[in-house]
Amino acid sequence: MSEQEYPDEATEREDGSSCATWLEPRPQRNPHGTADLSGKVALVTGGGWNIGRAVALKLAQAGARVVISSRNRTNLEETVAFARERRLRVRHLVCDLTIPSEVDRLFEDIERNEGRVEVLACLAGGFGAGQPLPETNPKEWLDVLLRNFYSTYLCCRAALPGMLAGKKGDILTCAGGGAFFPMVGVHATAYASAKAAVCRFTDQLYAEVLDVPGIRVNCMEPGLTWSPKDLERIKAEEEATGQPHPLRERNHDPEDGAELALFLLSPAARPLNGRILSVDEDWWQDPERVAYVARTDLYRLRRTFEAE
Ligand SMILES: NC(=O)c1ccc[n+]([C@@H]2O[C@H](COP(=O)([O-])OP(=O)(O)OC[C@H]3O[C@@H](n4cnc5c(N)ncnc54)[C@H](OP(=O)(O)O)[C@@H]3O)[C@@H](O)[C@H]2O)c1
């Protein structure tokens, strides 16, 4: 794992360019009031890329001491450089989050240098094994489960003792396509199973820590969010065909997921626990709707059935 200091002042990259110009954090526009995470230590897994990067920057903007972690050092460093340009506190630690001993070392490092993790955003994951089932490679199929689901379990396992001792903590897990409905026309048994498992895990963990009111476990579904690489490819396709991509309308900016993540990890979402929220809905922006949902079992993972 690599060590890196928090920035004291903004620095530019050597070539003078601004990194990740595709991502510009919006000012907070939280209808519940400004979310203040000052003094909190936050770990964002998958924080070197796309949605995870936007979440990391958003939490740092809200005052948290943010640590980001994943495997790709270059991407992590780019997030840190981007934060540095904006005088935000982000540190990176390289870690394969599917390896228990590496995850334990990650948390030991954070506790030693920042303190206990009070805010945990498990964004690491990603699609894979997207072939018809008989053609899938078992190792790749399992890897999708490991990086989406097992990494979430390992991070929660490492974070919970500190949260239980301090009687407070906010955990955010990450759902995705196929968790609730079949994706027609896509081969996604691994991804759908992994994300469904993340949702079930969230619901069960919520129930298991229910007697500690300061701990919340929620899940977000960030919606279709093309990464910079996807955007380049899709733009080229659109130029070639002269037509907008059929999914362009549905595509979200990473900032959409980041805003939802910030809400779910902020005191404004305190009434919500064990819920799964999607960027495709905006009811959570209305405090009255939040209070209403909190009195119901809406937005939980439940089998619906017809009452007799
Ligand atoms: N983008 C979408 O359209 C979309 C839609 C719904 C849900 N999601 C979910 O939202 C989350 C973030 O998506 P994204 O688009 O920002 O990222 P992504 O392109 O799906 O990339 C996966 C992320 O997980 C990290 N990761 C994968 N395996 C890892 C491992 N073994 N150890 C540590 N980190 C690992 C990657 O970092 P390294 O490569 O550096 O390890 C990367 O940051 C994911 O859980 C994804 O499944 C995405």
The ligand as a Gaussian input file, in Angstrom:
#p B3LYP/6-31G(d) Opt

LIG

0 1
 N      -21.244000       2.815000     -14.308000
 C      -22.476000       2.327000     -14.329000
 O      -23.223000       2.446000     -15.315000
 C      -23.000000       1.647000     -13.108000
 C      -24.376000       1.396000     -13.012000
 C      -24.874000       0.768000     -11.873000
 C      -23.991000       0.379000     -10.876000
 N      -22.655000       0.627000     -11.009000
 C      -21.764000       0.223000      -9.916000
 O      -21.238000       1.411000      -9.356000
 C      -19.923000       1.162000      -8.843000
 C      -18.962000       2.145000      -9.463000
 O      -19.045000       2.029000     -10.868000
 P      -18.029000       2.803000     -11.819000
 O      -18.659000       2.912000     -13.150000
 O      -17.525000       4.000000     -11.119000
 O      -16.756000       1.811000     -11.835000
 P      -16.485000       0.585000     -12.814000
 O      -16.112000       1.094000     -14.163000
 O      -17.578000      -0.392000     -12.684000
 O      -15.125000       0.030000     -12.156000
 C      -15.091000      -0.770000     -11.024000
 C      -14.447000      -0.055000      -9.831000
 O      -14.188000      -1.034000      -8.824000
 C      -12.790000      -1.077000      -8.524000
 N      -12.397000      -2.481000      -8.328000
 C      -12.726000      -3.541000      -9.107000
 N      -12.157000      -4.657000      -8.626000
 C      -11.457000      -4.291000      -7.512000
 C      -10.650000      -5.002000      -6.592000
 N      -10.429000      -6.325000      -6.689000
 N      -10.082000      -4.321000      -5.568000
 C      -10.276000      -2.981000      -5.468000
 N      -11.033000      -2.259000      -6.307000
 C      -11.611000      -2.915000      -7.326000
 C      -12.105000      -0.488000      -9.759000
 O      -10.851000       0.074000      -9.406000
 P       -9.436000      -0.592000      -9.837000
 O       -9.562000      -1.030000     -11.245000
 O       -8.498000       0.538000      -9.600000
 O       -9.194000      -1.718000      -8.885000
 C      -13.108000       0.581000     -10.155000
 O      -12.926000       1.744000      -9.375000
 C      -19.600000      -0.290000      -9.186000
 O      -19.900000      -1.084000      -8.065000
 C      -20.549000      -0.588000     -10.327000
 O      -20.831000      -1.974000     -10.419000
 C      -22.153000       1.251000     -12.092000

